[in-house]
Amino acid sequence: MYETETERLLLRRWRDEDLEPYARICADPEVIRYINEAAPRNREQSRESMTEFVAYREERGFGLWAVEEKETG
C-alpha cells in the first residue's frame, strides 16, 4: 500500500516536488523545536532526510509518509 487517505488528507510516498516545502519546514526553528531536532536543517540536509525516508520504506516496507491536504494540495 503506497497511499491511503482520509476525508481531508492524502498520505503518500515522498516525491521530488516535496523537497521545497519540506526544506521550508525544516528551516523553521519554531517547527523544528517540536520534532526533536537540535537545530534547523538547510536544504541539502532536508534532501538527505527525504532520501533516507524513501530508502527506509523501500528496504523495510514501512516508514514515514508525506501528508497532503486534499483541498489545497
Stockholm file with secondary structure:
# STOCKHOLM 1.0

chainA/1-73         MYETETERLLLRRWRDEDLEPYARICADPEVIRYINEAAPRNREQSRESMTEFVAYREERGFGLWAVEEKETG
#=GR chainA/1-73 SS CCEEECSSEEEECCCGGGHHHHHHHHHCHHHHTTTTCSSCCCHHHHHHHHHHHHHHHHHHSCCCCEEEETTTC
#=GC SS_cons        CCEEECSSEEEECCCGGGHHHHHHHHHCHHHHTTTTCSSCCCHHHHHHHHHHHHHHHHHHSCCCCEEEETTTC
//
